Structure formats: structure tokens, C-alpha cells
Amino acid sequence: MAAKRTTHRSSSGKKLYAVRDAKGRFKDIQSYKRAHSADIRRKSKAEKAK
């Protein structure tokens, strides 16, 4: 299963995705714009099977 991502806002107001590890610490923080476009480019297993 994919890591759960929570959204935050940077000091400049841009939307961010924060990925946390099992202990709740930040593992990765990336801009929503970049993360979302990467998600759109990828196809899920269900989409590939069609």
C-alpha cells in the first residue's frame, strides 16, 4: 500500500504533500504540484490491465 500523505502549506502559500514513516516522523515533503503531476503520469495496475 502507498504511504499516506497529508497536505500542508509552505510559508509562501504553496500546497505541500508530507509523507510520514510508521513512527509519525516526516519521511519526505514535496510540493503538491510535482507530486500530483507524477501521480497523473503513472498508471495503476488496474489501468494497465485494461
Order of alpha helices (4+ residues) and beta strands (2+ residues): beta-beta-beta-alpha-alpha
